[in-house]
Amino acid sequence: MAFSRLDDPLEAKLAEILDGYRYGDLVDVQKSPETDELARLGYVDQVSADCSGNACLSVPYKGLRYFDKKSEWLARIRELAAAETELSDEDMEVLEVTVGAFVDGNGSPVDPQYPTSDSAKMSSIRKLDRMGYLKVSYADNEPYLVSVTIDGMRAVCQEDESDETAPPKKTVGP
C-alpha cells in the first residue's frame, strides 16, 4: 500500500500519542479534532472518552509503523531526486548534440533529429526538460522544438572543463 503523509498537526499529535504509548497499554490524551481524525484514518483506536474531554487510546500497527514508513518514503524521495539530478552519458550526449546543433546551407539552425522510436533519447530529452537544461515544445506528446537553456550550456561547459583538467590516460605498451 502506498504511503500517505499526514499533515503537520496530525503528525505532531501522533508523535505525542506515541511518546506516551507503551506496547499493549493504553494512552490517555486530551480529546481533540486531531485525535478524532487519527481515529478515522486508522492510526489510533479510541477505546473510551469521558466528559472531561479525555480519551483513552490504543495504537494499532498502522499507527506504530507510521514514522518508519515515513522514513522509508523520504529516503526513496531523496534517492529519486539524486538520480534525477545526475546526468548519465546518454543525457550528456543528447545535451551536447543539442548544443552543437549544426547550421544548414542557408545559415538557419537545424535541430538535431532523433527517431521518436529511440526511447532512451526521448527519455533523456524529457528528463533534461524537467531539470531545466532543455526547453522543449511538444506536438502530439513528442518533442518538436528543442533548445538549450543557460543551465544546459553550463552543464556542457562544466563537462568540457572536467575533461580538459583530467590527467591524461596512461597507455601501456610500445
N, C-alpha and C positions, 0 to 999 in steps of 0.2 A: 504494500500500500504506500502511496506517495506521502511524503512528509508535508504537513500543512502547519506553517508557523503561526503561533498565537500572537496577537498584538501585545504591545508592551505592558499594559495594565494587567492583562490576563496572565502573561508570563511572570510578572512580578508576584502576583497573588499565588500562582502555582509554586513558585520558588519559596514563598513564605510558608505555604502549607507543607511542602516537603521538608523544610527546615525543622518543623515541629513533629514530623511523622517518623515513627519507627515501625518497621515492617510488622504487619499483623495487628498493630494498635490503631486506635482512632485518634484523630486530632481535633481539638476544639478551636474554632476560629469565629470571628465576628462575621455573621451572615452579610453578604453584600451582593450587588449585581454581578460582580466578578465570580463569586463562588457559585451563583446560580448558573452563569454561562459555562463555567468549567464543568459543572454537573451535567448540563445539557449536552456538552460536547463529549462527555465520557471520560474526562480527565480526573474527576473525583466522583465519589458516590456519597450523596447526603444521607446519612443514617437517621439523624433526628435534628430537630430545631426546637428552640424554646422561645418563650415570649420575650425574653430579654434581647433577642437578636443574635444569640449564639447558635452555631451549627456544629454538629458532630459529624466529621467526615472520615471516610476511608478512601484510600488511594488505590485504584486498580492498576494493572500492569501498564496500561496506556499512559497514565499519569507518571508512574515511576520511571518510564523509559523516555519521556519527552525530551529531557535535556541531552540524553545520549543520542537520540535521533537527530536533535538539532545540531549537535557537534558533527555528526556524520554528514549531514546535509551541508553545513558550512564548509567542511573540508572538501566535499565534492564541488561546491560552487567555486572555491579557490582553485581547485585543480583545473576546472574548466576554464576559468579566467586566465590562468597561467598558460594553458595550452592555446588559448585564443590569441595571446599576445606574442607568442613565439612564431617566428616566420620559418616555415620549412623551406627546403631547397626549391620545391615546386612553387611556393609563394614568391620567393625571390626571383625565380626565372620569369614568372608572369609579370612581376613588377618591373624587372629590368627590360623585358621586351616592350612593355608599355611605355616606359621612359624613353627607350631607344626607337620608338615608332618612326619609321622612315618617311621620307617625303617623296611624293611621286614626281614625274617629269614636269608637271605644271607648278611645282612648288607648294602643292597642297599637302597637308599632313595626311597620312594614311594610318588608320588604326590597325593594330595587329589583329589578325583574323585567326580565331581558333574554331575548330568544328565544335558545334554545341554538343556533339556526342562525346567529347572529351570531358568526362565528368570531373576528373581531377582538376583540370584547368578551370572549369566553371565553378567548382567548389572554392578554389583559390581566389578567383575573381570576387565571389560573394564575400569570402572572409576578409579580403583586403578592403572591400567596400565597407563592411561593418566596422573594421578597425580605423577607417578614415584615411587609408593610404591611396585609395582609388575613388573616383567619383563615377558612378555607373548609372546610366539610364537604361531602363529595361523596356523591351517591347515583347509582348506575349511571354513574359517571365524569362526572357533570355537577355543577356547583356547586349545592348545595342550600341551605345556610345560609352567609351571608357577613356577616362583621362586621369592623370596622376595628380594628386594633391601635393601641397608643400611637404606634409609629413611623409608622403611616399617618396618624394625626392630626397628627403633627409635620410630615410632608411636605406636607399640605394647608395647614397654618398657614404654613409657610415660603413656599409658593407665593402665598398670600394677601398675606403681608407684602412679598414682592418685587413684587407687582402694585401695592401701595399706595405703595412707595418709588420706583417708576419715575417718571421725569419724564413729565408729560402729553404726549401726542402732539400735534404741531403740525398744524393744518389749514390748508390753502391755499385762498384764495378768500374771497368775501364771507360 
